[in-house]
Amino acid sequence: MAGPPILVGVDGSAPSLTAVDLAIREAALRDRAVRLVFGDIWADHPAWAGNDPDADLAAGLLSEPQQAIRDATDRAAAAQVPVTGEILTGDPATVLIRESAHTDLLVIGHRGRGGFAELLLGSVAIKVSAHAACPVTITRGPAPDNGDVLVGVDGSASDDAPLAFAFHEAALRGANLRALHAWDRPHLSSPGLLLQYDTGPESAAHAQLLTDAVQDWARKYPDVTMHRELTTGRPADAIVDASRNAQLVVLGARGHAQLPGRRLGSVTHTVLHHTACPVVIVR
């Protein structure tokens, strides 16, 4: 194996099985194993700790996590990817954040079995995306096999990490890379001011910002076909729209003008809730 196992959070839900499928694909591309983890607050519960594990009470408490691990293990084994599965004591988000220190990629479903069905993103996905020690891939429906790898570029100091991940992922997948930079133009108070506003210098500055951000990575990955894309409007909306034709979106956790202590930026938070394909959060 070429590196640590890819970590997958499982809970028996359909999104977590989609996460297993995505992790299997990543493992095959990277020559990795897959490590399945079910975070269970009842794993060491005194109601059955030390009791016969085959007894009715213990079997009832363990049946759900064991079945989830078994289902996910069968899915990975069918793809001939080495896989291990374990049940760890604790809140699922806390367990995955802790275990993320031992890998370089974590994959989770966009929501699990708990919570409200109408939620676009579950609490575990939000917490893990904000606090994990490694890049986190969040599923959103079936992972497409075609389309570009899309990376958002905002010109901040945090661009390098997502760009490095995106170029490497595009190389592994044999996919094209789209580097997207979007910006909001000034909101002018009258049509007259709008007619007088010269967009040329502003557009040129943003084009140069994008070129500066990607040029070193383009040289490091000469076999990756890269397309630069500039657009005006809210960056989150532009990325969500572009995700409809992508197989993967890659974003930094935070960009420009974020509040101190905030772990996820507003653009990243919005894209996580509305993207049309899996998204990777890199910090």
C-alpha positions in Angstrom: 0.0 0.0 0.0 1.2 3.5 -0.9 0.0 5.3 2.2 -2.5 5.2 5.1 -5.9 3.7 4.6 -8.7 6.0 3.5 -11.0 6.6 6.4 -14.8 6.3 5.9 -17.5 7.1 8.4 -20.4 4.6 8.2 -23.7 4.5 9.9 -25.8 2.2 7.8 -27.5 5.1 5.8 -27.6 5.3 2.1 -25.3 8.3 2.0 -22.7 6.4 4.0 -22.8 3.6 1.5 -22.3 6.1 -1.2 -19.3 7.3 0.8 -18.0 3.8 0.8 -18.3 3.6 -3.0 -16.4 6.9 -3.4 -13.7 5.8 -0.9 -13.3 2.5 -2.9 -12.7 4.5 -6.0 -10.1 6.7 -4.3 -8.4 3.7 -2.8 -8.1 2.0 -6.1 -6.6 5.1 -7.7 -4.2 5.6 -4.8 -3.3 2.0 -4.1 -4.7 2.3 -0.6 -6.8 0.2 1.8 -10.1 1.4 3.2 -10.8 1.7 6.9 -14.5 1.8 7.9 -15.4 3.4 11.2 -18.7 3.5 13.0 -18.8 5.9 15.9 -21.1 4.5 18.6 -21.8 6.1 21.9 -23.2 2.8 23.2 -20.1 0.7 22.5 -18.9 0.6 26.1 -22.3 1.2 27.7 -22.4 -0.3 31.3 -25.8 -1.9 30.5 -24.0 -4.6 28.6 -20.2 -4.1 29.0 -18.7 -7.3 30.3 -21.8 -9.3 29.5 -22.0 -12.2 27.1 -21.8 -10.6 23.6 -24.3 -13.1 22.3 -26.9 -12.3 24.9 -30.1 -10.6 23.7 -29.4 -7.2 25.2 -25.8 -7.0 23.9 -26.8 -8.3 20.5 -29.6 -5.7 20.3 -27.3 -2.9 21.1 -24.6 -4.0 18.7 -26.7 -5.2 15.8 -27.0 -1.9 14.1 -23.3 -0.9 14.0 -22.3 -4.4 13.2 -24.7 -4.6 10.3 -23.5 -1.3 9.0 -19.9 -2.4 9.1 -20.8 -5.7 7.5 -22.7 -4.1 4.7 -20.0 -1.6 4.0 -17.3 -4.3 4.2 -19.1 -6.5 1.7 -19.3 -3.5 -0.7 -15.6 -2.9 -0.5 -14.6 -6.5 -0.7 -16.6 -6.9 -3.9 -14.3 -4.3 -5.5 -11.2 -6.2 -4.3 -10.0 -3.3 -2.2 -8.4 -4.2 1.2 -10.8 -3.2 3.9 -11.1 -3.2 7.7 -14.0 -2.2 9.8 -14.3 -1.2 13.5 -16.8 0.2 16.0 -15.3 2.9 18.1 -16.8 4.4 21.3 -18.0 8.0 21.1 -20.1 10.5 19.2 -19.6 9.9 15.5 -18.3 13.4 14.7 -15.8 13.3 17.6 -14.6 9.8 16.7 -14.0 10.7 13.0 -12.3 14.0 13.9 -9.9 12.1 16.2 -9.2 9.4 13.7 -8.6 11.9 10.9 -5.2 12.5 12.4 -4.1 9.1 11.2 -5.0 9.4 7.5 -4.8 11.9 4.6 -8.3 11.5 3.3 -11.7 11.0 5.1 -14.9 10.3 3.2 -18.4 10.8 4.7 -22.0 11.0 3.5 -23.6 14.4 3.4 -26.1 13.3 6.0 -26.7 10.2 8.1 -29.6 8.3 9.7 -30.4 10.9 12.3 -31.8 14.4 12.1 -34.5 15.7 9.8 -35.0 14.3 6.3 -35.3 17.8 4.8 -31.8 18.9 6.0 -29.4 19.3 3.1 -26.4 18.6 5.3 -26.2 16.7 8.5 -24.5 17.9 11.7 -21.8 15.2 11.6 -20.8 16.3 8.1 -20.6 20.0 9.2 -18.6 19.2 12.3 -16.1 16.9 10.6 -15.7 19.3 7.6 -14.9 22.1 10.0 -12.5 20.2 12.4 -10.9 17.2 10.7 -7.1 17.1 10.5 -7.1 16.0 6.8 -9.0 16.7 3.6 -12.7 15.6 3.9 -14.8 14.4 1.0 -18.5 14.8 1.4 -20.8 12.9 -0.9 -23.8 14.4 -2.6 -25.7 11.7 -4.5 -24.0 9.1 -6.7 -20.4 10.1 -7.6 -20.3 10.8 -11.4 -17.5 9.1 -13.4 -17.1 11.9 -15.9 -16.8 15.7 -15.8 -14.0 17.9 -14.7 -12.4 18.3 -11.4 -13.5 21.8 -10.3 -11.4 23.9 -7.9 -12.5 27.3 -6.5 -9.8 29.9 -6.4 -10.2 33.2 -4.5 -6.7 34.6 -4.5 -6.1 34.1 -0.7 -3.1 32.5 0.9 -5.1 29.3 1.5 -5.4 28.6 -2.3 -2.3 26.4 -2.5 -3.7 23.4 -0.5 -6.9 22.9 -2.5 -5.0 23.5 -5.8 -2.4 20.9 -4.9 -5.2 18.4 -4.1 -7.2 19.3 -7.2 -4.3 18.9 -9.6 -3.3 15.6 -8.0 -6.9 14.3 -8.1 -7.3 15.3 -11.8 -4.1 13.5 -12.6 -5.2 10.3 -10.8 -8.7 10.4 -12.5 -7.4 11.4 -16.0 -9.8 14.3 -15.8 -9.6 17.9 -16.9 -9.2 20.6 -14.3 -11.4 23.7 -14.2 -10.0 26.5 -12.0 -12.9 28.9 -11.3 -12.6 32.4 -9.9 -15.7 34.5 -9.3 -16.1 37.9 -7.8 -18.8 40.4 -7.0 -18.7 43.6 -8.9 -19.5 46.8 -6.9 -23.2 47.5 -6.4 -23.7 50.9 -8.1 -26.5 53.1 -7.0 -27.7 54.4 -10.4 -27.7 53.4 -14.1 -25.6 56.4 -14.8 -22.8 55.2 -12.6 -23.1 51.7 -14.1 -22.6 53.2 -17.6 -19.5 55.1 -16.4 -17.9 52.0 -14.7 -14.9 50.6 -16.6 -14.8 46.9 -16.0 -11.7 46.4 -18.1 -9.0 47.0 -15.4 -11.0 45.0 -12.8 -11.4 42.0 -15.1 -7.7 42.1 -16.0 -6.7 42.1 -12.4 -8.9 39.1 -11.6 -7.5 37.3 -14.6 -4.0 37.9 -13.4 -4.9 36.7 -9.9 -6.2 33.4 -11.3 -3.1 33.0 -13.5 -0.8 33.7 -10.6 -2.6 31.2 -8.4 -2.5 28.2 -10.8 0.7 28.7 -12.8 3.1 26.8 -10.5 0.8 23.9 -10.2 0.2 23.7 -13.9 3.9 23.4 -14.4 4.1 20.6 -11.9 1.3 18.7 -13.6 1.9 19.2 -17.4 -0.3 16.3 -18.3 -3.4 17.8 -16.7 -5.4 19.8 -19.1 -6.5 22.9 -17.2 -9.1 25.5 -18.1 -9.3 28.9 -16.4 -12.8 30.2 -15.8 -13.6 33.8 -14.8 -17.1 35.0 -13.9 -18.8 37.7 -11.9 -21.4 37.2 -9.2 -21.5 35.5 -5.9 -18.7 32.9 -5.7 -20.8 30.3 -4.0 -23.5 30.5 -6.6 -20.9 30.2 -9.4 -19.3 27.1 -7.9 -22.7 25.4 -7.3 -23.8 26.1 -10.9 -20.5 24.8 -12.2 -20.7 21.7 -10.0 -23.5 20.4 -12.2 -20.9 19.5 -14.9 -18.2 18.3 -12.6 -17.3 15.0 -11.0 -15.7 16.6 -8.0 -15.4 20.1 -6.4 -12.4 21.0 -4.4 -12.4 24.0 -2.0 -10.3 25.5 0.8 -12.0 25.5 4.2 -11.7 29.3 4.5 -10.9 32.2 2.1 -10.9 35.9 2.2 -12.4 38.1 5.0 -13.5 35.3 7.3 -14.2 35.9 11.0 -11.5 34.9 13.4 -12.2 31.4 14.8 -14.6 30.5 12.1 -13.6 27.1 10.8 -15.6 27.1 7.5 -15.9 30.1 5.3 -19.3 31.3 4.0 -18.6 30.2 0.4 -17.5 26.7 1.5 -20.5 26.4 3.8 -23.0 27.3 1.1 -21.4 25.0 -1.5 -21.5 22.1 1.0 -25.2 22.5 1.3 -26.0 22.9 -2.4 -23.3 21.3 -4.6 -24.5 18.8 -7.3 -21.5 16.4 -6.9 -19.1 15.3 -4.1 -17.0 18.1 -2.6 -13.6 18.0 -0.9 -12.7 20.4 1.8 -8.9 21.0 2.1 -7.1 23.0 4.7 
